[in-house]
């Protein structure tokens, strides 16, 4: 589903990524661990098409993503990729349902279609009773569930998550961790998660360890 070869990235004189090769299979959950500054988030942004590498190639579901024009890439990202971050990035003036609808509306769905899809996916993440609540009226865990639902609204092939439980208490963190695997089992989506949390990495199908811009080892179940 995802294949990256020879990925390099520098910021000024600092080499952040030093030639990374990576593969993730369809429906696989891969965790990427490492200390702060190891290059994890930079690598995730590159394979998620949010940042261009200096060198190397990234293919997602057979498409060489950086060979696409900017418009084509934006469309591909909207349809095939979902993103969840440590901070939820929900729009405060919109309800949970409206926040989730946004990517569907961008992709061309009617408001009616987007609303129906948002209600269905919010029910799947346990928030059917919170559709009309705004982010300020939701707990941290509920806000992250809304963010996950938003990431899934267009039925993407790949879900990228960057420290998705970093701001949550231990009980809520476990619930969010389990939710990722429930989603994978229901939809077949490939999930790549950057995390400092060993419990989340342990649940994953495979764990990569990064240090100083390279992958050191792979641990699988």
PyMOL commands that place a pseudoatom at each C-alpha (Angstrom):
pseudoatom trace, name=CA, resn=UNK, resi=1, chain=A, elem=C, hetatm=0, pos=[0.000, 0.000, 0.000]
pseudoatom trace, name=CA, resn=UNK, resi=2, chain=A, elem=C, hetatm=0, pos=[2.854, 2.396, 0.841]
pseudoatom trace, name=CA, resn=UNK, resi=3, chain=A, elem=C, hetatm=0, pos=[6.384, 2.158, -0.525]
pseudoatom trace, name=CA, resn=UNK, resi=4, chain=A, elem=C, hetatm=0, pos=[9.093, 4.735, 0.091]
pseudoatom trace, name=CA, resn=UNK, resi=5, chain=A, elem=C, hetatm=0, pos=[12.643, 4.400, -1.226]
pseudoatom trace, name=CA, resn=UNK, resi=6, chain=A, elem=C, hetatm=0, pos=[15.727, 6.481, -0.498]
pseudoatom trace, name=CA, resn=UNK, resi=7, chain=A, elem=C, hetatm=0, pos=[13.907, 9.272, 1.331]
pseudoatom trace, name=CA, resn=UNK, resi=8, chain=A, elem=C, hetatm=0, pos=[16.189, 12.168, 2.281]
pseudoatom trace, name=CA, resn=UNK, resi=9, chain=A, elem=C, hetatm=0, pos=[15.339, 15.529, 3.807]
pseudoatom trace, name=CA, resn=UNK, resi=10, chain=A, elem=C, hetatm=0, pos=[17.447, 18.388, 5.124]
pseudoatom trace, name=CA, resn=UNK, resi=11, chain=A, elem=C, hetatm=0, pos=[16.630, 21.709, 6.750]
pseudoatom trace, name=CA, resn=UNK, resi=12, chain=A, elem=C, hetatm=0, pos=[19.576, 23.948, 6.020]
pseudoatom trace, name=CA, resn=UNK, resi=13, chain=A, elem=C, hetatm=0, pos=[22.710, 22.036, 7.041]
pseudoatom trace, name=CA, resn=UNK, resi=14, chain=A, elem=C, hetatm=0, pos=[20.765, 19.612, 9.232]
pseudoatom trace, name=CA, resn=UNK, resi=15, chain=A, elem=C, hetatm=0, pos=[20.143, 16.239, 7.608]
pseudoatom trace, name=CA, resn=UNK, resi=16, chain=A, elem=C, hetatm=0, pos=[16.885, 15.004, 9.146]
pseudoatom trace, name=CA, resn=UNK, resi=17, chain=A, elem=C, hetatm=0, pos=[16.281, 11.912, 6.982]
pseudoatom trace, name=CA, resn=UNK, resi=18, chain=A, elem=C, hetatm=0, pos=[19.234, 9.998, 5.566]
pseudoatom trace, name=CA, resn=UNK, resi=19, chain=A, elem=C, hetatm=0, pos=[17.917, 7.603, 2.947]
pseudoatom trace, name=CA, resn=UNK, resi=20, chain=A, elem=C, hetatm=0, pos=[14.921, 5.751, 4.408]
pseudoatom trace, name=CA, resn=UNK, resi=21, chain=A, elem=C, hetatm=0, pos=[13.281, 2.749, 2.765]
pseudoatom trace, name=CA, resn=UNK, resi=22, chain=A, elem=C, hetatm=0, pos=[9.829, 1.792, 4.024]
pseudoatom trace, name=CA, resn=UNK, resi=23, chain=A, elem=C, hetatm=0, pos=[6.902, -0.442, 3.122]
pseudoatom trace, name=CA, resn=UNK, resi=24, chain=A, elem=C, hetatm=0, pos=[3.480, -0.937, 4.652]
pseudoatom trace, name=CA, resn=UNK, resi=25, chain=A, elem=C, hetatm=0, pos=[1.049, -3.569, 3.408]
pseudoatom trace, name=CA, resn=UNK, resi=26, chain=A, elem=C, hetatm=0, pos=[-2.692, -3.166, 2.957]
pseudoatom trace, name=CA, resn=UNK, resi=27, chain=A, elem=C, hetatm=0, pos=[-4.511, -3.298, 6.330]
pseudoatom trace, name=CA, resn=UNK, resi=28, chain=A, elem=C, hetatm=0, pos=[-1.246, -3.278, 8.275]
pseudoatom trace, name=CA, resn=UNK, resi=29, chain=A, elem=C, hetatm=0, pos=[-0.817, -1.123, 11.390]
pseudoatom trace, name=CA, resn=UNK, resi=30, chain=A, elem=C, hetatm=0, pos=[2.773, 0.147, 11.604]
pseudoatom trace, name=CA, resn=UNK, resi=31, chain=A, elem=C, hetatm=0, pos=[4.107, 2.138, 14.556]
pseudoatom trace, name=CA, resn=UNK, resi=32, chain=A, elem=C, hetatm=0, pos=[7.145, 4.412, 14.234]
pseudoatom trace, name=CA, resn=UNK, resi=33, chain=A, elem=C, hetatm=0, pos=[8.995, 5.118, 17.482]
pseudoatom trace, name=CA, resn=UNK, resi=34, chain=A, elem=C, hetatm=0, pos=[12.048, 7.142, 18.418]
pseudoatom trace, name=CA, resn=UNK, resi=35, chain=A, elem=C, hetatm=0, pos=[13.247, 10.049, 20.499]
pseudoatom trace, name=CA, resn=UNK, resi=36, chain=A, elem=C, hetatm=0, pos=[12.227, 13.621, 19.719]
pseudoatom trace, name=CA, resn=UNK, resi=37, chain=A, elem=C, hetatm=0, pos=[14.291, 14.861, 16.791]
pseudoatom trace, name=CA, resn=UNK, resi=38, chain=A, elem=C, hetatm=0, pos=[14.711, 11.416, 15.240]
pseudoatom trace, name=CA, resn=UNK, resi=39, chain=A, elem=C, hetatm=0, pos=[12.795, 12.482, 12.122]
pseudoatom trace, name=CA, resn=UNK, resi=40, chain=A, elem=C, hetatm=0, pos=[9.567, 10.555, 12.735]
pseudoatom trace, name=CA, resn=UNK, resi=41, chain=A, elem=C, hetatm=0, pos=[7.097, 13.348, 12.087]
pseudoatom trace, name=CA, resn=UNK, resi=42, chain=A, elem=C, hetatm=0, pos=[9.050, 14.629, 9.095]
pseudoatom trace, name=CA, resn=UNK, resi=43, chain=A, elem=C, hetatm=0, pos=[8.989, 11.166, 7.572]
pseudoatom trace, name=CA, resn=UNK, resi=44, chain=A, elem=C, hetatm=0, pos=[5.257, 10.800, 8.255]
pseudoatom trace, name=CA, resn=UNK, resi=45, chain=A, elem=C, hetatm=0, pos=[4.552, 14.140, 6.588]
pseudoatom trace, name=CA, resn=UNK, resi=46, chain=A, elem=C, hetatm=0, pos=[6.538, 13.066, 3.530]
pseudoatom trace, name=CA, resn=UNK, resi=47, chain=A, elem=C, hetatm=0, pos=[4.809, 9.707, 3.046]
pseudoatom trace, name=CA, resn=UNK, resi=48, chain=A, elem=C, hetatm=0, pos=[1.543, 11.567, 3.651]
pseudoatom trace, name=CA, resn=UNK, resi=49, chain=A, elem=C, hetatm=0, pos=[2.391, 14.047, 0.853]
pseudoatom trace, name=CA, resn=UNK, resi=50, chain=A, elem=C, hetatm=0, pos=[2.320, 17.047, 3.209]
pseudoatom trace, name=CA, resn=UNK, resi=51, chain=A, elem=C, hetatm=0, pos=[6.044, 17.715, 2.660]
pseudoatom trace, name=CA, resn=UNK, resi=52, chain=A, elem=C, hetatm=0, pos=[8.278, 16.979, -0.320]
pseudoatom trace, name=CA, resn=UNK, resi=53, chain=A, elem=C, hetatm=0, pos=[11.521, 15.050, 0.219]
pseudoatom trace, name=CA, resn=UNK, resi=54, chain=A, elem=C, hetatm=0, pos=[14.842, 16.251, -1.139]
pseudoatom trace, name=CA, resn=UNK, resi=55, chain=A, elem=C, hetatm=0, pos=[15.377, 12.839, -2.674]
pseudoatom trace, name=CA, resn=UNK, resi=56, chain=A, elem=C, hetatm=0, pos=[13.614, 9.504, -3.006]
pseudoatom trace, name=CA, resn=UNK, resi=57, chain=A, elem=C, hetatm=0, pos=[10.217, 8.269, -4.125]
pseudoatom trace, name=CA, resn=UNK, resi=58, chain=A, elem=C, hetatm=0, pos=[6.892, 7.570, -2.402]
pseudoatom trace, name=CA, resn=UNK, resi=59, chain=A, elem=C, hetatm=0, pos=[4.138, 5.394, -3.865]
pseudoatom trace, name=CA, resn=UNK, resi=60, chain=A, elem=C, hetatm=0, pos=[0.714, 5.037, -2.252]
pseudoatom trace, name=CA, resn=UNK, resi=61, chain=A, elem=C, hetatm=0, pos=[-1.564, 2.343, -3.658]
pseudoatom trace, name=CA, resn=UNK, resi=62, chain=A, elem=C, hetatm=0, pos=[0.555, 2.263, -6.806]
pseudoatom trace, name=CA, resn=UNK, resi=63, chain=A, elem=C, hetatm=0, pos=[0.611, 6.050, -7.390]
pseudoatom trace, name=CA, resn=UNK, resi=64, chain=A, elem=C, hetatm=0, pos=[3.912, 7.933, -7.400]
pseudoatom trace, name=CA, resn=UNK, resi=65, chain=A, elem=C, hetatm=0, pos=[2.529, 10.800, -5.337]
pseudoatom trace, name=CA, resn=UNK, resi=66, chain=A, elem=C, hetatm=0, pos=[5.221, 13.386, -6.023]
pseudoatom trace, name=CA, resn=UNK, resi=67, chain=A, elem=C, hetatm=0, pos=[4.896, 12.938, -9.778]
pseudoatom trace, name=CA, resn=UNK, resi=68, chain=A, elem=C, hetatm=0, pos=[1.401, 14.439, -9.540]
pseudoatom trace, name=CA, resn=UNK, resi=69, chain=A, elem=C, hetatm=0, pos=[0.669, 18.094, -10.162]
pseudoatom trace, name=CA, resn=UNK, resi=70, chain=A, elem=C, hetatm=0, pos=[-0.385, 20.165, -7.164]
pseudoatom trace, name=CA, resn=UNK, resi=71, chain=A, elem=C, hetatm=0, pos=[-4.099, 19.920, -7.991]
pseudoatom trace, name=CA, resn=UNK, resi=72, chain=A, elem=C, hetatm=0, pos=[-3.904, 16.199, -8.665]
pseudoatom trace, name=CA, resn=UNK, resi=73, chain=A, elem=C, hetatm=0, pos=[-1.971, 15.664, -5.448]
pseudoatom trace, name=CA, resn=UNK, resi=74, chain=A, elem=C, hetatm=0, pos=[-4.510, 17.623, -3.404]
pseudoatom trace, name=CA, resn=UNK, resi=75, chain=A, elem=C, hetatm=0, pos=[-7.329, 15.546, -4.869]
pseudoatom trace, name=CA, resn=UNK, resi=76, chain=A, elem=C, hetatm=0, pos=[-5.443, 12.291, -4.269]
pseudoatom trace, name=CA, resn=UNK, resi=77, chain=A, elem=C, hetatm=0, pos=[-4.688, 13.290, -0.677]
pseudoatom trace, name=CA, resn=UNK, resi=78, chain=A, elem=C, hetatm=0, pos=[-8.314, 14.203, -0.029]
pseudoatom trace, name=CA, resn=UNK, resi=79, chain=A, elem=C, hetatm=0, pos=[-9.621, 10.899, -1.397]
pseudoatom trace, name=CA, resn=UNK, resi=80, chain=A, elem=C, hetatm=0, pos=[-6.957, 8.392, -0.376]
pseudoatom trace, name=CA, resn=UNK, resi=81, chain=A, elem=C, hetatm=0, pos=[-5.381, 9.708, 2.849]
pseudoatom trace, name=CA, resn=UNK, resi=82, chain=A, elem=C, hetatm=0, pos=[-6.658, 10.556, 6.304]
pseudoatom trace, name=CA, resn=UNK, resi=83, chain=A, elem=C, hetatm=0, pos=[-4.700, 12.424, 8.988]
pseudoatom trace, name=CA, resn=UNK, resi=84, chain=A, elem=C, hetatm=0, pos=[-4.939, 12.511, 12.773]
pseudoatom trace, name=CA, resn=UNK, resi=85, chain=A, elem=C, hetatm=0, pos=[-2.636, 14.718, 14.842]
pseudoatom trace, name=CA, resn=UNK, resi=86, chain=A, elem=C, hetatm=0, pos=[-1.869, 15.165, 18.525]
pseudoatom trace, name=CA, resn=UNK, resi=87, chain=A, elem=C, hetatm=0, pos=[-3.856, 18.403, 18.488]
pseudoatom trace, name=CA, resn=UNK, resi=88, chain=A, elem=C, hetatm=0, pos=[-7.284, 17.902, 17.022]
pseudoatom trace, name=CA, resn=UNK, resi=89, chain=A, elem=C, hetatm=0, pos=[-7.410, 20.945, 14.703]
pseudoatom trace, name=CA, resn=UNK, resi=90, chain=A, elem=C, hetatm=0, pos=[-11.200, 21.027, 14.868]
pseudoatom trace, name=CA, resn=UNK, resi=91, chain=A, elem=C, hetatm=0, pos=[-12.922, 24.231, 13.803]
pseudoatom trace, name=CA, resn=UNK, resi=92, chain=A, elem=C, hetatm=0, pos=[-14.369, 25.672, 17.036]
pseudoatom trace, name=CA, resn=UNK, resi=93, chain=A, elem=C, hetatm=0, pos=[-17.404, 27.319, 15.439]
pseudoatom trace, name=CA, resn=UNK, resi=94, chain=A, elem=C, hetatm=0, pos=[-18.639, 24.077, 13.865]
pseudoatom trace, name=CA, resn=UNK, resi=95, chain=A, elem=C, hetatm=0, pos=[-20.376, 21.086, 15.437]
pseudoatom trace, name=CA, resn=UNK, resi=96, chain=A, elem=C, hetatm=0, pos=[-18.879, 17.598, 15.509]
pseudoatom trace, name=CA, resn=UNK, resi=97, chain=A, elem=C, hetatm=0, pos=[-20.983, 16.628, 12.501]
pseudoatom trace, name=CA, resn=UNK, resi=98, chain=A, elem=C, hetatm=0, pos=[-19.980, 19.732, 10.544]
pseudoatom trace, name=CA, resn=UNK, resi=99, chain=A, elem=C, hetatm=0, pos=[-16.276, 19.223, 11.292]
pseudoatom trace, name=CA, resn=UNK, resi=100, chain=A, elem=C, hetatm=0, pos=[-16.459, 15.657, 10.005]
pseudoatom trace, name=CA, resn=UNK, resi=101, chain=A, elem=C, hetatm=0, pos=[-18.364, 16.713, 6.874]
pseudoatom trace, name=CA, resn=UNK, resi=102, chain=A, elem=C, hetatm=0, pos=[-15.667, 19.108, 5.640]
pseudoatom trace, name=CA, resn=UNK, resi=103, chain=A, elem=C, hetatm=0, pos=[-13.421, 16.664, 3.687]
pseudoatom trace, name=CA, resn=UNK, resi=104, chain=A, elem=C, hetatm=0, pos=[-16.486, 15.109, 2.033]
pseudoatom trace, name=CA, resn=UNK, resi=105, chain=A, elem=C, hetatm=0, pos=[-17.740, 18.525, 0.932]
pseudoatom trace, name=CA, resn=UNK, resi=106, chain=A, elem=C, hetatm=0, pos=[-14.284, 19.365, -0.424]
pseudoatom trace, name=CA, resn=UNK, resi=107, chain=A, elem=C, hetatm=0, pos=[-14.327, 16.137, -2.449]
pseudoatom trace, name=CA, resn=UNK, resi=108, chain=A, elem=C, hetatm=0, pos=[-17.602, 17.156, -4.099]
pseudoatom trace, name=CA, resn=UNK, resi=109, chain=A, elem=C, hetatm=0, pos=[-20.255, 15.417, -2.007]
pseudoatom trace, name=CA, resn=UNK, resi=110, chain=A, elem=C, hetatm=0, pos=[-23.561, 17.198, -1.512]
pseudoatom trace, name=CA, resn=UNK, resi=111, chain=A, elem=C, hetatm=0, pos=[-24.355, 18.520, 1.943]
pseudoatom trace, name=CA, resn=UNK, resi=112, chain=A, elem=C, hetatm=0, pos=[-26.963, 15.785, 2.338]
pseudoatom trace, name=CA, resn=UNK, resi=113, chain=A, elem=C, hetatm=0, pos=[-24.484, 13.052, 1.358]
pseudoatom trace, name=CA, resn=UNK, resi=114, chain=A, elem=C, hetatm=0, pos=[-21.774, 14.486, 3.605]
pseudoatom trace, name=CA, resn=UNK, resi=115, chain=A, elem=C, hetatm=0, pos=[-24.154, 14.734, 6.552]
pseudoatom trace, name=CA, resn=UNK, resi=116, chain=A, elem=C, hetatm=0, pos=[-25.315, 11.118, 6.164]
pseudoatom trace, name=CA, resn=UNK, resi=117, chain=A, elem=C, hetatm=0, pos=[-21.721, 9.883, 5.936]
pseudoatom trace, name=CA, resn=UNK, resi=118, chain=A, elem=C, hetatm=0, pos=[-20.646, 11.977, 8.940]
pseudoatom trace, name=CA, resn=UNK, resi=119, chain=A, elem=C, hetatm=0, pos=[-23.506, 10.695, 11.096]
pseudoatom trace, name=CA, resn=UNK, resi=120, chain=A, elem=C, hetatm=0, pos=[-22.676, 7.104, 10.197]
pseudoatom trace, name=CA, resn=UNK, resi=121, chain=A, elem=C, hetatm=0, pos=[-18.989, 7.386, 10.969]
pseudoatom trace, name=CA, resn=UNK, resi=122, chain=A, elem=C, hetatm=0, pos=[-19.559, 9.351, 14.181]
pseudoatom trace, name=CA, resn=UNK, resi=123, chain=A, elem=C, hetatm=0, pos=[-21.830, 6.526, 15.300]
pseudoatom trace, name=CA, resn=UNK, resi=124, chain=A, elem=C, hetatm=0, pos=[-19.037, 4.065, 14.479]
pseudoatom trace, name=CA, resn=UNK, resi=125, chain=A, elem=C, hetatm=0, pos=[-16.658, 5.936, 16.803]
pseudoatom trace, name=CA, resn=UNK, resi=126, chain=A, elem=C, hetatm=0, pos=[-19.229, 6.121, 19.589]
pseudoatom trace, name=CA, resn=UNK, resi=127, chain=A, elem=C, hetatm=0, pos=[-20.396, 9.720, 19.195]
pseudoatom trace, name=CA, resn=UNK, resi=128, chain=A, elem=C, hetatm=0, pos=[-23.922, 9.400, 17.818]
pseudoatom trace, name=CA, resn=UNK, resi=129, chain=A, elem=C, hetatm=0, pos=[-25.198, 11.416, 20.795]
pseudoatom trace, name=CA, resn=UNK, resi=130, chain=A, elem=C, hetatm=0, pos=[-22.728, 14.270, 20.288]
pseudoatom trace, name=CA, resn=UNK, resi=131, chain=A, elem=C, hetatm=0, pos=[-23.438, 15.307, 16.693]
pseudoatom trace, name=CA, resn=UNK, resi=132, chain=A, elem=C, hetatm=0, pos=[-24.482, 18.867, 17.486]
pseudoatom trace, name=CA, resn=UNK, resi=133, chain=A, elem=C, hetatm=0, pos=[-21.843, 19.565, 20.124]
pseudoatom trace, name=CA, resn=UNK, resi=134, chain=A, elem=C, hetatm=0, pos=[-19.041, 21.995, 19.354]
pseudoatom trace, name=CA, resn=UNK, resi=135, chain=A, elem=C, hetatm=0, pos=[-15.408, 21.122, 20.249]
pseudoatom trace, name=CA, resn=UNK, resi=136, chain=A, elem=C, hetatm=0, pos=[-15.536, 23.203, 23.449]
pseudoatom trace, name=CA, resn=UNK, resi=137, chain=A, elem=C, hetatm=0, pos=[-18.412, 21.016, 24.632]
pseudoatom trace, name=CA, resn=UNK, resi=138, chain=A, elem=C, hetatm=0, pos=[-16.490, 17.771, 24.096]
pseudoatom trace, name=CA, resn=UNK, resi=139, chain=A, elem=C, hetatm=0, pos=[-13.830, 16.036, 26.193]
pseudoatom trace, name=CA, resn=UNK, resi=140, chain=A, elem=C, hetatm=0, pos=[-10.316, 15.584, 24.838]
pseudoatom trace, name=CA, resn=UNK, resi=141, chain=A, elem=C, hetatm=0, pos=[-11.046, 11.974, 23.952]
pseudoatom trace, name=CA, resn=UNK, resi=142, chain=A, elem=C, hetatm=0, pos=[-14.286, 12.923, 22.204]
pseudoatom trace, name=CA, resn=UNK, resi=143, chain=A, elem=C, hetatm=0, pos=[-12.503, 15.627, 20.230]
pseudoatom trace, name=CA, resn=UNK, resi=144, chain=A, elem=C, hetatm=0, pos=[-9.935, 13.087, 19.076]
pseudoatom trace, name=CA, resn=UNK, resi=145, chain=A, elem=C, hetatm=0, pos=[-12.736, 10.714, 18.027]
pseudoatom trace, name=CA, resn=UNK, resi=146, chain=A, elem=C, hetatm=0, pos=[-14.222, 13.523, 15.951]
pseudoatom trace, name=CA, resn=UNK, resi=147, chain=A, elem=C, hetatm=0, pos=[-10.798, 14.086, 14.370]
pseudoatom trace, name=CA, resn=UNK, resi=148, chain=A, elem=C, hetatm=0, pos=[-10.526, 10.370, 13.583]
pseudoatom trace, name=CA, resn=UNK, resi=149, chain=A, elem=C, hetatm=0, pos=[-14.018, 10.355, 12.082]
pseudoatom trace, name=CA, resn=UNK, resi=150, chain=A, elem=C, hetatm=0, pos=[-13.080, 13.365, 9.940]
pseudoatom trace, name=CA, resn=UNK, resi=151, chain=A, elem=C, hetatm=0, pos=[-9.973, 11.532, 8.733]
pseudoatom trace, name=CA, resn=UNK, resi=152, chain=A, elem=C, hetatm=0, pos=[-12.098, 8.556, 7.669]
pseudoatom trace, name=CA, resn=UNK, resi=153, chain=A, elem=C, hetatm=0, pos=[-15.048, 10.342, 6.036]
pseudoatom trace, name=CA, resn=UNK, resi=154, chain=A, elem=C, hetatm=0, pos=[-13.799, 9.767, 2.473]
pseudoatom trace, name=CA, resn=UNK, resi=155, chain=A, elem=C, hetatm=0, pos=[-12.960, 6.090, 3.110]
pseudoatom trace, name=CA, resn=UNK, resi=156, chain=A, elem=C, hetatm=0, pos=[-9.188, 6.549, 2.613]
pseudoatom trace, name=CA, resn=UNK, resi=157, chain=A, elem=C, hetatm=0, pos=[-6.741, 3.793, 1.774]
pseudoatom trace, name=CA, resn=UNK, resi=158, chain=A, elem=C, hetatm=0, pos=[-4.245, 5.063, 4.345]
pseudoatom trace, name=CA, resn=UNK, resi=159, chain=A, elem=C, hetatm=0, pos=[-4.590, 6.680, 7.772]
pseudoatom trace, name=CA, resn=UNK, resi=160, chain=A, elem=C, hetatm=0, pos=[-1.613, 8.613, 9.149]
pseudoatom trace, name=CA, resn=UNK, resi=161, chain=A, elem=C, hetatm=0, pos=[-1.537, 9.462, 12.875]
pseudoatom trace, name=CA, resn=UNK, resi=162, chain=A, elem=C, hetatm=0, pos=[1.080, 11.620, 14.601]
pseudoatom trace, name=CA, resn=UNK, resi=163, chain=A, elem=C, hetatm=0, pos=[1.074, 11.169, 18.408]
pseudoatom trace, name=CA, resn=UNK, resi=164, chain=A, elem=C, hetatm=0, pos=[-2.723, 10.687, 18.352]
pseudoatom trace, name=CA, resn=UNK, resi=165, chain=A, elem=C, hetatm=0, pos=[-3.007, 10.012, 22.092]
pseudoatom trace, name=CA, resn=UNK, resi=166, chain=A, elem=C, hetatm=0, pos=[-0.259, 12.318, 23.328]
pseudoatom trace, name=CA, resn=UNK, resi=167, chain=A, elem=C, hetatm=0, pos=[-2.587, 14.666, 25.217]
pseudoatom trace, name=CA, resn=UNK, resi=168, chain=A, elem=C, hetatm=0, pos=[-4.966, 12.086, 26.696]
pseudoatom trace, name=CA, resn=UNK, resi=169, chain=A, elem=C, hetatm=0, pos=[-5.249, 10.444, 30.106]
pseudoatom trace, name=CA, resn=UNK, resi=170, chain=A, elem=C, hetatm=0, pos=[-4.375, 6.748, 30.387]
pseudoatom trace, name=CA, resn=UNK, resi=171, chain=A, elem=C, hetatm=0, pos=[-7.967, 5.438, 30.188]
pseudoatom trace, name=CA, resn=UNK, resi=172, chain=A, elem=C, hetatm=0, pos=[-8.908, 7.577, 27.203]
pseudoatom trace, name=CA, resn=UNK, resi=173, chain=A, elem=C, hetatm=0, pos=[-5.586, 6.791, 25.558]
pseudoatom trace, name=CA, resn=UNK, resi=174, chain=A, elem=C, hetatm=0, pos=[-6.333, 3.060, 25.665]
pseudoatom trace, name=CA, resn=UNK, resi=175, chain=A, elem=C, hetatm=0, pos=[-9.790, 3.655, 24.174]
pseudoatom trace, name=CA, resn=UNK, resi=176, chain=A, elem=C, hetatm=0, pos=[-8.288, 5.635, 21.285]
pseudoatom trace, name=CA, resn=UNK, resi=177, chain=A, elem=C, hetatm=0, pos=[-5.623, 2.990, 20.728]
pseudoatom trace, name=CA, resn=UNK, resi=178, chain=A, elem=C, hetatm=0, pos=[-8.267, 0.265, 20.490]
pseudoatom trace, name=CA, resn=UNK, resi=179, chain=A, elem=C, hetatm=0, pos=[-10.309, 2.427, 18.141]
pseudoatom trace, name=CA, resn=UNK, resi=180, chain=A, elem=C, hetatm=0, pos=[-7.524, 2.466, 15.550]
pseudoatom trace, name=CA, resn=UNK, resi=181, chain=A, elem=C, hetatm=0, pos=[-7.491, -1.320, 15.448]
pseudoatom trace, name=CA, resn=UNK, resi=182, chain=A, elem=C, hetatm=0, pos=[-11.274, -1.568, 15.339]
pseudoatom trace, name=CA, resn=UNK, resi=183, chain=A, elem=C, hetatm=0, pos=[-11.227, 0.795, 12.353]
pseudoatom trace, name=CA, resn=UNK, resi=184, chain=A, elem=C, hetatm=0, pos=[-8.555, -1.264, 10.605]
pseudoatom trace, name=CA, resn=UNK, resi=185, chain=A, elem=C, hetatm=0, pos=[-10.544, -4.463, 11.169]
pseudoatom trace, name=CA, resn=UNK, resi=186, chain=A, elem=C, hetatm=0, pos=[-13.769, -2.891, 9.837]
pseudoatom trace, name=CA, resn=UNK, resi=187, chain=A, elem=C, hetatm=0, pos=[-12.394, -0.964, 6.866]
pseudoatom trace, name=CA, resn=UNK, resi=188, chain=A, elem=C, hetatm=0, pos=[-9.103, -2.585, 5.877]
pseudoatom trace, name=CA, resn=UNK, resi=189, chain=A, elem=C, hetatm=0, pos=[-7.318, 0.771, 6.013]
pseudoatom trace, name=CA, resn=UNK, resi=190, chain=A, elem=C, hetatm=0, pos=[-3.530, 0.836, 6.338]
pseudoatom trace, name=CA, resn=UNK, resi=191, chain=A, elem=C, hetatm=0, pos=[-2.465, 2.757, 9.458]
pseudoatom trace, name=CA, resn=UNK, resi=192, chain=A, elem=C, hetatm=0, pos=[0.915, 4.398, 10.106]
pseudoatom trace, name=CA, resn=UNK, resi=193, chain=A, elem=C, hetatm=0, pos=[1.302, 5.838, 13.616]
pseudoatom trace, name=CA, resn=UNK, resi=194, chain=A, elem=C, hetatm=0, pos=[4.124, 7.963, 15.015]
pseudoatom trace, name=CA, resn=UNK, resi=195, chain=A, elem=C, hetatm=0, pos=[4.146, 7.489, 18.774]
pseudoatom trace, name=CA, resn=UNK, resi=196, chain=A, elem=C, hetatm=0, pos=[6.207, 7.658, 21.948]
pseudoatom trace, name=CA, resn=UNK, resi=197, chain=A, elem=C, hetatm=0, pos=[3.775, 5.259, 23.632]
pseudoatom trace, name=CA, resn=UNK, resi=198, chain=A, elem=C, hetatm=0, pos=[5.145, 1.702, 23.931]
pseudoatom trace, name=CA, resn=UNK, resi=199, chain=A, elem=C, hetatm=0, pos=[1.681, 0.284, 24.659]
pseudoatom trace, name=CA, resn=UNK, resi=200, chain=A, elem=C, hetatm=0, pos=[0.382, 1.527, 21.305]
pseudoatom trace, name=CA, resn=UNK, resi=201, chain=A, elem=C, hetatm=0, pos=[3.468, 0.249, 19.511]
pseudoatom trace, name=CA, resn=UNK, resi=202, chain=A, elem=C, hetatm=0, pos=[3.054, -3.137, 21.184]
pseudoatom trace, name=CA, resn=UNK, resi=203, chain=A, elem=C, hetatm=0, pos=[-0.493, -3.431, 19.815]
pseudoatom trace, name=CA, resn=UNK, resi=204, chain=A, elem=C, hetatm=0, pos=[0.704, -2.722, 16.257]
pseudoatom trace, name=CA, resn=UNK, resi=205, chain=A, elem=C, hetatm=0, pos=[1.525, -5.340, 13.655]
pseudoatom trace, name=CA, resn=UNK, resi=206, chain=A, elem=C, hetatm=0, pos=[5.045, -3.974, 13.284]
pseudoatom trace, name=CA, resn=UNK, resi=207, chain=A, elem=C, hetatm=0, pos=[7.198, -1.342, 14.985]
pseudoatom trace, name=CA, resn=UNK, resi=208, chain=A, elem=C, hetatm=0, pos=[9.981, 0.690, 13.378]
pseudoatom trace, name=CA, resn=UNK, resi=209, chain=A, elem=C, hetatm=0, pos=[12.585, 2.432, 15.525]
pseudoatom trace, name=CA, resn=UNK, resi=210, chain=A, elem=C, hetatm=0, pos=[14.164, 5.607, 14.194]
pseudoatom trace, name=CA, resn=UNK, resi=211, chain=A, elem=C, hetatm=0, pos=[17.283, 7.364, 15.383]
pseudoatom trace, name=CA, resn=UNK, resi=212, chain=A, elem=C, hetatm=0, pos=[19.098, 10.275, 13.796]
pseudoatom trace, name=CA, resn=UNK, resi=213, chain=A, elem=C, hetatm=0, pos=[17.155, 10.042, 10.539]
pseudoatom trace, name=CA, resn=UNK, resi=214, chain=A, elem=C, hetatm=0, pos=[17.494, 6.321, 9.868]
pseudoatom trace, name=CA, resn=UNK, resi=215, chain=A, elem=C, hetatm=0, pos=[15.456, 3.217, 10.687]
pseudoatom trace, name=CA, resn=UNK, resi=216, chain=A, elem=C, hetatm=0, pos=[17.408, 0.975, 13.034]
pseudoatom trace, name=CA, resn=UNK, resi=217, chain=A, elem=C, hetatm=0, pos=[15.223, -2.087, 13.397]
pseudoatom trace, name=CA, resn=UNK, resi=218, chain=A, elem=C, hetatm=0, pos=[11.815, -3.596, 12.808]
pseudoatom trace, name=CA, resn=UNK, resi=219, chain=A, elem=C, hetatm=0, pos=[9.918, -5.512, 15.457]
pseudoatom trace, name=CA, resn=UNK, resi=220, chain=A, elem=C, hetatm=0, pos=[6.858, -7.571, 14.535]
pseudoatom trace, name=CA, resn=UNK, resi=221, chain=A, elem=C, hetatm=0, pos=[4.442, -9.697, 16.447]
for i in range(1, 221): cmd.bond("trace and resi %d" % i, "trace and resi %d" % (i + 1))
show_as sticks, trace
zoom trace
